[in-house]
Amino acid sequence: MKKVIYFVSEDWAFLNHRLEIAKIVQKKGYKIVLITNVSDCKNLIEKKNIKVIPIKMERGSLNIRKSIKTIYNLVKIYNKINPYLVHNFGLKQIIYSNIAARFSKTKKSFNSVIGLGSVFISGNFLIKFFAINTLRFSLFFKNSKVLVQNKDDYIFFKKKIWIREKNLFLNSASGINLKKYTVSREPRGKIVFLFASRLLKDKGLLELIEAASKLRKITKNFKLYIAGKIDTENPSSLSHEEIKSWEACDYIKYIGYQNNMNEVYKQIHVAILPSYREGLPKGLLEAAAYNKPIITTNVTGCREIVIDGKNGIVVNSKNSEELYLAMKKMVENKKIRISMGKEGRMIIKKKFLLENTAKDLVNLYKNS
């Protein structure tokens, strides 16, 4: 049985975003080994017949000594396992793993870009320059394939990172299994908006709070639920104090990290993600699968899922006024919410089914 190593930042991220596709890959005759930071999900993952190898890696750290140590540990793991291929998820994993691949027995490297992150949003030229050239260097590995989730990232990696078309693919390495997403009628009562993502400024949370404050001045017929983790290792993270200050408003409810999103979606009317940039946001895919209309921004990743006026409303990023007007429109018009919700699930069927993504991925594994 051919061994495939998945290198993912956190065990909970693998459990939430990569487990389903890994299970399909397993059924096709591959043995999955996961390298990741371990929290409390190791046992749950290993029950799925996936071996977990812990590795300590600080996502927010640029410490050279720690980076070299991580790469050295990866070389040892790769040489011991001697995998058929290594599949990396995320920029830091891509850089470390491909450098390690040069000093090990690794034959093939697959690299899923799941968003370019705060480094490319910040506008800091020196940091961008360093990141681009580090990516170029790490991906200059003859058997390295790059998988991107959207057309914008495809163009970026082709033109800026100089990846040849034969090594560059549109494949999200994720998707939606519609059988797991039950559709329910709109709940009665106030219109509930749901923000479900990591609690980062880059996700547009500050603009969302400002828009909700404006909306509150003209109507009390809504609530805003905020679901997700505070990601303290991310430079864009919001603080516990900021979250607590929002909870003082009776129209905002912080519900934290949720294991059962099916129950959450039964309670809400509209999904909302005013992000600055995404890869292919799972939260929006799930919202569409649940027949929920969406408000999002006209940025990379989000516009792959939402067509303005069809399955949601698309506004400009960092614009709380447009966000407020979109929320106001959703509160006032049930017909729009219902029709957009139905259209969203149709878009999932056409473009984002897990079984199709997995089939394409396995073919890439076999033929690359």
N, C-alpha and C positions, 0 to 999 in steps of 0.2 A: 504494500500500500504506500503510495507516494505521500510524503510529509510536506505539509504547507504551514509555514509559520505566519501567524497574524501578529503584527506589532502595532499595538493600540495604546494610547496615552493612559487610560484608566480602565479598570475592570468594569465599572458601572457603565462607561461609555460603550464598551463592547457588548455588554448585556442588553443595553437599550437600542443600539444602532446596528450592530454587526452579527448578532447571534443567529438571527433567522437565515441570513444568507450563508453563514458558516455551516448551518445544519444541512442546507441544500447541497453545498459543496461536499460535505461528508457523504451524503447519499450517492454522490457521483464517484465515490471510491477514493477520496483523499482523507488523510488523517490530519486533523487540525491541532496545532500547538499554538497557544497564545502567550505572547510576552507582553507584560503590562505592569503598571503600578497596581498593587493590590490593596483594596480597602476591605470591604465585607462581602464581596460578591464571588470570591474564589470558589467556594463550595457549590454555589448555584451553577457556576459555569462548568465545573468538573463533573457535575451530575449529568451534563449533556455529552459526556465522553470527550471532553476537550481538556488536554493537559495545560495547566497554567504555570508559567515560569515567571516568578516575581522579578521585577527590576525597579530600582529606585531612580527616578528621573524627575527633576523639578521643572515643570513646564515653563515657569516664568524666569528661570535662571539662565544666564549666559556665561556662567563660570567655566573657564577653559579647562581647568583641572578636572572638574566633575564631568564635563563633556567627554574628555579623553577616557576617563574611567568607564563611562557608559559604553562608549564605542568598544573599548577593550573587552568588557563583559559580553557584549553582543558577538564579538569575534569568537570568544570561547564557546558560547551557546551554539552559534552556527556551525562551528567545526565539530561539536559533539553530536548535533542532530543531523547534520548534512542534509538539509531539506531539498526537496524538488524545486521549491521557490519560496521566497519571502514576500509577503504582501504587507506594505506599510500604509498606515492611515494617519495623515496629518504631516505638516511640514517638518517639524522637529524629528519625528520618527523617520521620515524620508531621508533627511540629511544624515542622521546618525547611522541608519541602517545601510545606506548605500556606501558610506565610507567603510563601514565594517565589512561589507560584502567584498571589497577589494582585497582584504587581508584574510579571507576565509574561503571555505569550499563552496560558497553560495554560487549557484548556477544562473538563477533568474531572480529578478527583482521587479515586483509590481508596486506601484506607488499611487495611492488614491489621495487626490487633493480634495480635502473636505472643507475648503475655505482658506483664503489667504490671510485672514486674521487681522489683528490690530496693527501689526507691523506695516501692512500695506494700506491701511486706512489712515494712519497717523499723519502722513504727509512729510515725515522726516526723511529727507533725501539721503542722508548718510546711512541710516538704518536700512532703507530700501535697497541702496546700492550694495551694502554688505549682504543682505538677504538674497538678492538676485544672484550675485556671484557665488555665494555659498551653495545655492540650489544648482546652479550650472555645474559647479565642480562635482557635487555629490552625484548628480544624475549622468555624469560622463562615465557611465558604466555600460559596457557594450550590450548586456542583456537586460537593460532597464527599460520598463514600460511605464508610461504615465497615464493615469486614468483621471479625467476631470469630470465634474458634475454638470457643467453648463458651457454654453458657447463662448462666453466672455473669457473664461479661464482657458479654454482651448486656444483661443487667439493669443492670450497672454503667454502661455507656455511655448507656443510655436514661435512667436516673434521676439519675446523678451528673454526666454530661457533657452531658446534655440533647440527645442526638441523636434526631431524629424517626425513627419506625419506618420511614418511606418511604426513609430514608437509611441504615438499619442492617440488616445481613444476617449470617446465620450461614453463613460459608464460610471454610474453613481455608486456601484457596489452597495446599493440599498434599494428600497422600494416598499411597496405596500401590498400586504396580503389582505385583500378585501374581506375575506371570510371572517377576519377577526374584528371587523369594524361594523358594529350594529348601528343602524339608522333609527333615530327616534324622533317623535314630533317635538316641535318647539315647546319648551316649558312655559308655563304661565308665569305671570308676574313681570317684574322689572327686566329690561333687556340686559343680559349679562355678557360683557366682553371678556375674553380670555387671552392673556399674554402668557405663553408657555415656552420658556427658553431660559438659558442662563441669565442671571441678573447682571447684565453688563450695560455700560453706557452706549457701547457700539450697537446694541440691539434697539436703541431708540427709546429706552425707558424714560429718560428725562422729558423728552418731547411728549411721550404718551401721558405722563402725569400732568403736564401742562395742558394738554388737550382735554383731558378728563376734567380738570379744574374749570376750564372754559365752558364745557358742556354742562357742568353742575350748576352754573349760573343761570341757565335757561330751562333746565329740567331736572327732576329728581327720579325720572323713570329709567334709571340704569345703575349698574354696578360694574366694577372692574375687578376681575380676579387676576392675581399674579401668581403663576406657578413656576417653580424652578429653584435651582441651587444658587447660593452666593459663591462665586468662583474666586476666592481670594488670591489665587496664583496668577490671575489675569490682570494686567495693568488697567483694564477698563472696568474692573469690578466695582460694584456699588457696595456700600458698607451696611452693616446691621443697623446702624443708627438711622441711615436714610430710609431703610425699609420700615423701621418702627415709626418714623415721622409720617409716612404715608398712611400707615394703619390708623392713625388718629382721625383720618377722614372716613366718615361713615359709608362712603360710596366706593372705597377701595378695600379689598380683602386679600391679604397675602396668605396663600394656601400652601406654600412651600413645595418641596419635591413630592410628586405624586406617583405611586406605583400603579394605580388603577385609573388610567386616563379615560377609560370607557365610562366610568361613573361621573367623572368631571364633565365630559362632553354632553351628558344627558342634562346637565344643569345650565348650559350656556347657549347663547344665540349666535355670537359672532366671534371669530378668532382674529387676533390682531398682532402683527409683528412689524413694527416700524424700523427695521434694521438698516444699518449703513452698508452692509455687504454680507452675503452668505455664499455657501457652496450650493447646497440644495436642502433647505431647512425641513427637517423631518416634521416639525410641529405644523407646518403649513400643509404638508402631504397628509398628515393625520386628520387635520381639520377638514380638508376637502373630502377625505374618505368617510368622515362622519356626517357629510351633507351640511357642513357649516360654511356660510359665506365668510370671506376673508377681507381684512383691510391690511395692506402692506405697502412697501415702498418700491419705487421704480429703480431697483438696484440689482446687481448681479445675484443670481440665485433665486430671489423672490419672483422676478418677472418670468422665470422659467415655469412657475406653477400657476401664477395668477394673471388672468387676462382682464384688463380693466373693463368693467361694465358687464362682464360675462359671469365669472365666478367670484368676483370681488371688486373692491375699489383700490386702485393703485394711486399713491400720492408721492410727492417728492420727499426724499429723506431730509431729516433735520428740520422739518416744517410742521410745527405744532398747529398752525392755523388750518392747513389742509387736512391734517389728521382729525382735528375737531369737527370740521365740516363733514368728513366721511362718517365719523361716529354719529353725528347728528342725523345724517341721512339714513343710516341703519336703524337708529332708534325709531324714526318716524314712519318707516315703510316696511311692513311685514311682507308684502308681495315680493319686494326686491330681495329680502333675506331668503325667502323660500326658494325663489327661482335660481338665485346665485348658488345656494347650497346644493341643489340638484345638479347643476352644471358642473360643480366642482368634482363630484363623484364620477361623473362621466369622463372628465379629463384624466382622473386617476386610471380609469379603465383603459383609456387610449394610450397613455404615455408612461405610467409609473408603476405597473404591476411588478411585484417582486419576482414572480416566476420568469418573466422575460429578462429582467436584469440579471438574474442568477444564471440563466441559460447562456446569455452573452458572455458573462464572466468566465464560466467553465470552458467555453469555446476558446476564449483568450488564453486561459491556462494551458489548454491542450495544444494550441497552434502557434504559440509564440516561442 
